[in-house]
Every structure is written in C-alpha cells, then in structure tokens.
Amino acid sequence: MSGTFIGMPAFPKAAHDAVRNDTLRANLRHATRTIRDKRAMAVSELADWAGLREAGKQIKDLTLSRLDHYLLQLEEAVTAAGGTVHWAADAAEANRIVADLVKATGEREVVKVKSMATQEISLNEALEAEGIRAYETDLAELIVQLGDDRPSHILVPAIHRNRGEIRDIFRTEMGTWGREAPDGLTDSPAELAEAARLHLREKFLRAKVGISGANFMVAETGTLVVVESEGNGRMCLTLPETLISVVGIEKVVPAWRDLEVFLQTLPRSSTAERMNPYTSMWTGTTDADGPTAFHLVLLDNGRTDTLADEVGRQALRCIRCSACLNVCPVYERTGGHAYGSVYPGPIGAILTPQLRGTQSEINASLPYASSLCGACYDVCPVAIDIPEVLVHLREKVAGEGGKGHRLEKAAMKAAGWVLNRPGVLAAGERVASRTRALHPRKLPGPGVGPWSESRDLPEMPAEPFRDWWKKNRT
C-alpha cells in the first residue's frame, strides 16, 4: 500500500476530484445500492430488530462506562488461558510490539486476517520497514494490496474496483507477490476467486505467524471472535504457530451471552446475511489445536480521549458493519479515499477526527462531510446518532478558530448586535429593499464563495415586511 492517508487534501478538495471520476461513481452506485437493498430485506425478517438494536446500544454503553474494569478482566482471562496481553498507547507502540514479536520467531513473512485496527496504525508499512512482509488474505484486501491501493470501504475495501480492473491487477501483479495468475484469466467472478485461492493457499501452508484483529473480545472468558465470509480468517487463525491479534480496546464486551445480540445484527447489517459463513473463536492456546503462542495487543490510539467526550464517545459503539456507508449520499458519490482515513463514510467522519484530533486540515474537514440527512442513524445497528456527533464536532472545530471560522464568528456577532436593535434592523431592511437592483446573485468574498456556487441569493422584496404590515394591517 503506497503512501499514507495523513497529508491528503481536505475532504472538499478530495471529493471535488472524486465526483468527476465516472467509473468510480458507477462502481460505487451499483455496489452500495445492491448491498443496502439486500440489507433492508434481511433486517425486515426480524420482528424484534428494534429490540436487538437497543440491546446492542445498551451493551456497548455499559461496557464503555466501565471499560477499565472489563479490560482488566479480559487481560486476566486471556493470561489464564495461556495468552499474553500487551498494552499499546498509540500506533508506534503497537507496531513496535508486533514487529518485535514477529522477529522473535525468526520469521520474515506473516499472513493477515482483514483488520481495520492494523490498517489504522499502518502495520504493514511498519513491518516492511523491519524487513517483514505481510500478506493480506481477504480477497478485497488482496486486491487493494496487489494494486498498491488504499481501502475505500469498511466491509468491501475494493468496492471502487470493477471486475475488469481486478482481472488486470491479478494478471500484472500476482507474480510479484507469489503464485502468478492463470493464463487466460478472465473477469469471471469464479475465475478471479479461484486465482486468489491458488495464490493464497501456498501462503497459508507456509506461514508460521498470523496477524488478526477481532470483531469482539469477551471479558469473562478471554475469547476473541472474528466473523468473515471467505474462510481465509479461519486459515490464518488456526494454521500458524504464532497468532498476534491487534484489537481496539472498545471491542470488548462483558459476557459470552452478549454475542447473541451482535451475531444477529452484524451479519444482517454488513453482508445482508442471516448468519455469517465463518465465525471463528479462540481462547488462549491449547496443546492439541491451533497456534502454540497467542499475543493480544490492546490498542488505545486515541480511544481513551474519545471516551472522555460524553457526546462523541458513542462512536466507540461501532461494530464496523458499514451500513452507514451504504446509505450515505455523500459516500456514494465520493468514495472512501476522499475521507483520508481507513474509516470512511459517516462513521469515519466522526471517528477519525476524535482518534487523530482536528488540528490537521483534513481531520477538521471531516465533520462537514455530511448532509445531515440522518440515514446513517436510521440503519446503525447500535443506534449511534452520527448527525448529533457531527454537529458536536463542527462546534468543536469552529471553536478552535481558523480563518473561515473567525469570519463566521465576527459575522454572527455583528448580526446579533443588529437584531438586538429594532430601529437599526428596520433601517437596514429599508436600505436593502431600495438597493435591491444592485444586489449580486451570489455571495462574493472569502469563505462564502464556495458555499454560494450552487445557490442563488433570494430576491429582495420591494419593501420590508414591517412596512407592508403598517400599510395593510393597521
């Protein structure tokens, strides 16, 4: 994967370029509409969906309210089951821990389960700097890696690619990473999947170290859970001798019974399936099966700061289903790369600025990457009020200043002064009416020009309302 998300242009500039890519828009439109229509059908089958949604919200809120307790309970349970727990305050520490663990095995290759947390910390790049090559085994992640690309969707990282593009990537790049693509490979889904299977099989059988994330961690038992659709996760979690799992601290749930809720809501919200094809669970190590060494790296990387925000913390409920992306009119037109983060779409617009801060231009722009239509909240299986958090973060960004926000603040202060003085307001209205022929159709000046590019100013009436009232309603 080339480059880094940090340093990309702010969302408005990136989106401006993305919406002019006709192929990208066609790929996104087809994929998101197909997924959201199937999801709606899958959800409608459950009469108690609203109850499951509320239960998921309450479980997550309970966990976040006592996160320190459940994390310590998790550490105790994992350790008792034969695993080792490591705590990482940020990306650099997490990468160092993982690199040291891999080097301790003497290996220079690892296979990976699809993991948002490892993408968040740029683990692949960190391992490469240490002479360790990481192979993605999820089909979509493989496409992204072979194409020297970035993921653009939480569930389907290669959603911006069509079958023809994937075929070309396989033909030209597979050989540089391992087994070459078969001769005469077409864009048939079956042939593309078979090419990927053959390419990855040799890596599964050779790898001694596997790296994963986790969808959930159960505090009472120390069990980690990965849900997936292809079976590659099962191979990575069972065949290597050493397994390293990098997981955000918010992924913990208190009890085994809590999985009953999420294993119903996650597959229906993400892949529109009643049940995901593969649910892999592991608890420490055993002598007879699976890896002989298990390491759990608990990742903070801004999550504790997010937890301190009473409004923003609800973003930590997220179970990474991607339902909000598939209904978002902004995401459908711009794609995930415009967000400059591994977390795109509505959830990325509220999660990324909290994890990374709002000091950079791109992070400060993300809370504005929304029309506030509310569709994301309607489909969220854990009831994250994304519009509420967006407005909250916009207030925070505005409070931190910046040229545009200083102008806005000055304008609001001047408007407040006028509105508190009826005589001044009336005089201003009369002047505005009498000079209406001179008014521009669009607002000029810094900070307002872009806003008014697609908006005409309303036509000023011939006389102020208060004057009309005096003449007609005395």
N, C-alpha and C positions, 0 to 999 in steps of 0.2 A: 504494500500500500504506500503510495507516494505522498510525501508532504505531510502536513498536519492541518487540522481544521482551524486551529488558532492562527490568526493572521489573515484569514479570509476577509473579503469585504463585508460590510454590514448587510443585513438582510435586504433592505430596499434595493441596493445595487445588485446583489446576487440574484434576487428574484427578477429584477428587470431583465437580466440576461437569460434566465431560465425560461421565462414565459415566451421567449422568441425561438425556442427550440421545439419545432413542430413534432419531431419524433419523440422527444421526451414527454411532451404533453399527451400525445396519443397513447404511449405506453402506460402512463400513469392513469389516464382516464379509464382505459379498459380494465386495468388491474384493480384499481380502488373500487370502481362501481361493481365489478364482479364479486369482490370479497364482501363488500358491505351488504349486497343483496342476499348473498348466502348466509351471512351472519344474522340478518334480520329474521330469516326463516328458522334458523337454528334456535334463536332466542325465543321466538314465538311459541315453540313447542313446550316451554316450561311455564306452567301456570304460576309458579312461585318465584319467577325471575326477580321481581321487585324485592322479595324477601331475601333471596340469596345475595342480591346487590347490597342491601342494607347490612346483612350479616358480615359480608366481606369488609365493608367500611368499618363496622364496629370492631372486628378482629384486628384490623390494621391500626385503628386509633388506640385500642387498648395496648397493643404491642409498643407503639411509639411513645405512649405515656409512661411506659416502664421499660424502655429499651435497654437501659443499663442492666437491669435485673435479668432480662431474658438472654442477653448476650453472655453474661457470666454463666447462666445456667447452661447455655449451649456449649460454651467452652468446657465446662466440667463434663458434660455428657460425651462430647467428641473425644476428649482426652481419655475418659474411662473406656471408650470403645476402641482405643488403640491409635487414634489420630493425634496430630499435633496442630495446635492453633497458633497462628501468627497474627499480630495486630499491625495494620498499616495506616498511618495517619494521612498519607497522601499518595499520589501516583508514583513518585520517585521511590518511596519506601517500599511500596508493593512490588514494583518492578525489580528492585534490588533483591528483595526476599525471594521472588520466583527465580530470578537468574541464578542466585546462589544455590538454591535447591536443585535446579537442573544441573548445574556444573558439578555439584557434589555426587551426582550419579555417574559422571563421566560421559554423559550423552551430549550430542550436539544437534539432535532433532527432537521435536515434540509434535504430537498431534493434538488438535484442539477441537473441543465442542464449541458451537456457536455461543458467544458470550459477550453481552453488552459491556460488562464491567471491564473485561480485558481490552476492549476497543476504547473505552473511556480513558484508560491510562496509557494507551499506545503500547501495550505489552509486546506485540510482535516486533515493533521497531526497537524497543529496548533489548529484546533478546537477540535481534540481529546484530546490534552493536556489541554484544558479548560473544558473537560467533555461534549463536544458536539459531537454527532455522525452525520456524513454527509453520505447520501445515494446517490450514483450515479444512475441515472435513464436511461441514454443512454445504449442500450443493450451491446455495446462493452465495455463501461466503467464499466458496471456492471460485466462483465466477468473478467476484469482486477482487479476490487476491490475484488471480491469473491476469485479470485485466488492469492491474496496477491502479485500482479504482478505490472509491470510498463507498461504504454502505449508504443507502438513501432511504431505508425503511427499517423499522424495528423488527418486523416479522419476516419480510421478504427483502433482504438487503440489496438484491439486484433487480428490484421492481422496475427500475428505469431502463433495463435492457430487454430487447425482444429476442426471439429465438434465433434470428439471423445473426445478430450481434454475438450471441453466446456461441453459436457454431464457429464463427470466425475466431473468437478468443480461444476456444478449445484447440482449433487447428494450429494456431500460431504459437500458443504459449504453453500448452501442456507438456511438451517435450523438455522445456527448460526447467520444469519443476518435478519431473518424474516420467512416468509412462506416457508416451505420445498418444494423441487421439487416433482412432482407427482411420485407415484410408477411406476416402469417400464419405466421410461423416456429413450427414445432412442436418437440417434443423428440426427433424422429428423429435418430439419430446422423449420418446422411448430411446432413440439412439443417443441423444445427449445425456440422458440419465445413465445409460449403460457405459458410455465413455467415462463418465465421472466415477462410476462404481469400479471399473477396472483400474482407473488411475489411482483411486484411493485405497483399494484393497491391499496393495503391496505396502503402503504406509502403515495401515492398521497392523499388519502382521509383523512389521519390522520395529515399530516404535516401542521404546521402553518407558517413555514418560508421556503422560496425558495431562492436558490442562483443560479445566472446565470452569464454568460459572455454576449458578444454581438458580432455579426459579423460587425455591423455598428452602428454609432451614428450620427444622423442628427443634425447639429448645429442650423439650422434655426428654427426647431420645438421642439428640445429636445426629439425626438423619438429614441428609441433603437430598433434594429432589430436582430432577431435570425432566421436563416434558418436551418431546420432539416428535417429528413426523417421519423421519427417514431411516432411523436405526443407526446412523453414524455416531450418535451420542452413546448408545449402548456399547458400541465397539471401543470408543475412547475411554469409557468408564470402567471397562472390565478387562481388556487385554493388556494394557501397560502394567509394568511392575510398580511404578510410582504414579500417583494421582495428586495433582495440585489443583485446588479449587479456589478461585478468586471471587469473592461474593461481597456485595454491598451490605453493610450492617442492617439496612432496612428490610432485608429479605427474610428475616427471622419471623416465625410465628410461634405462639406459645405451646400448642399441643398438637398431637397427631390428629385428633378429630377435626382440627381446623382445616386440614387438607380437603375434607369432604366438600366444603364450600368452593374453594378455589379450583379444584379439579373438575368442577362443573362449569364454573364461569369462565375460566381461562380458555379452554379449547373452543367453546362456542363463540367467545368474543374475538379470538385471534384467527383460527383457521376454519371457523364455522362448522366444527365437528362436535358430535355429541361427546366423544371421548378421543383424546389424542392417541395415536397409534402406539407410541412408546412412552411409558412412564418409568424412569429409572430412579431407584432409591438406594442409597448406600449409607451405612453407619459404621464409621471407623474401618477397621480391617479384620479379616479372618484368615486363618491358615489355609483353608481349603479352596477359597474362591476369590477372584478379583485381585486388585493391587495389594502388595505387601506393605506399602508405605502410603499413608494418606496425610496430606497437609492442607489445612484450611487457612486461607489468608483473608481476614476480615477487613474490608476496605471502608475507610471513612471518606476521605477526599471531598470534603465539603458537606457531608451529610449531617454532621453534628451542628454546623452553622445553620443549615436548613431547618433542622429540628427546633431550633430556638425561635423561629418565626412562627407565631401562632396561626397566621393565615397561610403562609407559604408551605408549612410542613405537610399539608395534605398531599403535596406532590410525591411524598415518600410512600404513599399508599400504593403507588403504581405497580402493577404486576406485569407490565410490558406486553400487553395484549395487542397494541397498535390499533384498536378500534377507533380511537380519536383521529388518527391519521386518515383513515379510510373515509371519514365523513367530512373532513375539513376542506372547504372550498379553496382555501389558500394553499394547502399542501398539494391538492390535486393539480394545481396549475404551476407550482414552482418546483415540486420535488423536494427530496430531503437534503440535497447538497447545499441548498441556499441557506439552511439554518446553521451551517458551520459547526456542526456537532454530531456526535454519534446518536444523539437523541433528537430526531427531527419532529416536525409536526407540532400540534398543540401541547403535548406533554413536554417536548423539548423546549418549547418557548417559555415554560415555567420552571422546568427542572435545571436546564443548563445555566441560566443566569444566577440561580441560587448556588449551584455547585461551584461555578467558576467566578462568581462575582459579576458586577455590572460595570467594572472600570473600563473594559475594552469597548470599542465601538460596536463590534458585532454582538457581544453579550447584552449591551444596553439596548440594542435594536430589537431583540427577540420578543420582549413582551408586547411589541407593537405589530408583530407578525400574525395578526388575527383580526377578523371582522367582528368578533364577539357575538357570533350568531348563536352560540350555546349548544350546537350539535354535539360537540365533544363531551360535554357534561351529560347529555342525554344517553350516550352509549357507554359511558365509562362503567365497568363492572364493579368498581369500588367507590363510585359517586364522588370523584374528585371534581370540585367546582372550578374547572380551569378558567372560565371567564372571571370569576372572583379573584383568583390569584393573578391573572394577567393585569387586571386593573390595579391591584395592590402593588405589583412590581412596577407598573408605569408610574404610580405615585412615588415610589422609591427612586426610580431613575430621574424623574423630574426634580425631586428634592435634592439630588446630588449635583444639579446645575448643568452646565453646558450651554453653549451659545443659544441654541434654539429654545431651551427651557428658560433661560434668563429673559429672553424677549417675551415669551409667553407669560411669565410671571409679571413683567412690567406692564403688559397689555391688560392682564386681569386686574392689576392694582389700579390702573387708570380707569378701567370700566367700572370698578367698584366705587371710585370717587365720583364719577358722573352719575351713576344710578342712585347714589345716596343724596343727590341734589336735584330735585324735580325741575326746578327752574332751568338749570344748566341742560338737563336732558331735553326739555321741551324746546329750548333754543337750538340745540343741536339737531333735533328732528326737523325743524323748520328749514334750517340751512341745508340739510341733506336733501329734503324734498325739492327745494328751489334750484339746487345744482345737479339734479339727477341726470340731466343730459350729458354732463361731463364725467359721470362715473364710469370706471373701467368695468369690463365684463368679468375680468379675472383679477385676483389679488396679486399685486406685484410685491417684490421685496424678499429678503432672505427669510427662510423658514416657512413661508406661506405659499410661495410659488408652486412647489411640487404638490401641495395639498389641493390647489385650485386648478391644476392642469386639466382635470376631468370634471370640474364643477364650475358652472356659471353662477355668478352672484345674482341673487333675486333682484328683480326690477323694483326700484324705489317707487312707492305710490306718490300721487300728485300732491297729497297733503298728509300730515301726520294724523293718526287715528284720533288723538285728543281734540284736534281742531275740527275734524269731521263730526265728532260726538257733540261738541258745543253747538254746531250749526244745526244738527239734525235731531238731537235728543235733549234739548233744553226743557 
